[in-house]
Amino acid sequence: MKKLALLSAAALFAMTHAGLADEKPTADEADKIKAAITALGCEGGEYEKESEGSGVYEIDDAKCKDGQYDIKLDSDFKMRSMTRD
C-alpha cells in the first residue's frame, strides 16, 4: 500500500511539473537580454524565459569579466540577481 501511495505521489508530481518547463525567449527578447548582460560586462550563456508568467528571464552560465554567472532579469530586462556559478 505504501508503494502505491509513493508511486501515485511521484506520478502526480511529475505531471504537474512537466508543464512548468521554461521556454525560449523570442528573437526580440533575446536581443534585449543580450544588451542587458553586455551592459553588465557579460556575454554568452543560455537564455530562458520562465513559463509561469512571472516575466523573469534566466541566463545560465554567462561569461563575465570575473567568472561565470547565472543571471536573472525582470520583465523590464533589469537585473534581479546575479550568482556566481
C-alpha positions in Angstrom: 0.0 0.0 0.0 2.9 2.4 0.8 4.5 1.7 -2.6 1.2 2.5 -4.4 0.9 5.8 -2.5 4.5 6.7 -3.2 4.2 5.9 -6.9 0.9 7.9 -7.1 2.5 10.9 -5.5 5.6 10.7 -7.8 3.4 10.5 -10.9 1.3 13.4 -9.8 4.4 15.5 -9.1 5.8 14.7 -12.5 2.6 15.6 -14.3 2.2 18.9 -12.5 5.8 20.0 -13.0 6.1 18.9 -16.6 4.0 21.8 -17.8 6.3 24.3 -16.0 9.3 24.0 -18.3 11.0 27.2 -19.3 10.7 28.4 -22.8 13.0 30.1 -25.3 12.7 33.8 -25.5 11.6 35.4 -28.8 14.3 36.9 -31.0 13.3 40.4 -29.8 13.6 39.3 -26.2 16.9 37.6 -26.8 18.3 40.9 -28.3 17.2 42.8 -25.2 18.7 40.1 -22.9 22.0 40.3 -24.8 22.0 44.1 -24.5 21.3 43.8 -20.7 24.0 41.3 -19.9 26.5 43.2 -22.2 25.9 46.2 -20.1 26.8 44.1 -17.0 30.1 43.1 -18.7 28.9 39.6 -19.6 28.3 37.6 -22.7 27.0 34.2 -23.9 25.1 31.8 -21.7 21.8 30.0 -22.3 18.7 32.2 -22.3 15.4 31.1 -20.9 12.0 32.7 -20.1 10.2 31.4 -17.1 6.9 30.0 -18.3 4.8 30.5 -15.1 4.0 34.1 -16.2 6.5 35.8 -13.8 8.2 37.6 -16.7 11.6 36.6 -15.4 14.4 35.8 -17.9 17.2 33.5 -16.9 20.7 33.4 -18.3 22.6 30.3 -17.3 26.4 30.2 -17.5 27.0 33.8 -18.7 30.7 34.5 -19.0 31.7 37.7 -17.2 35.0 39.5 -16.5 35.4 37.9 -13.1 33.9 34.5 -13.7 30.8 32.6 -14.8 27.4 33.6 -13.5 23.7 32.8 -13.6 21.7 36.0 -14.1 18.0 36.7 -13.7 16.4 39.7 -15.3 12.9 41.1 -14.6 10.3 41.8 -17.3 12.0 45.2 -18.0 15.3 43.4 -18.6 16.8 44.9 -15.3 19.0 42.6 -13.2 17.1 40.8 -10.3 20.0 38.6 -9.3 23.5 37.5 -10.3 25.0 34.5 -8.7 28.4 33.0 -9.3 28.2 29.6 -11.0 
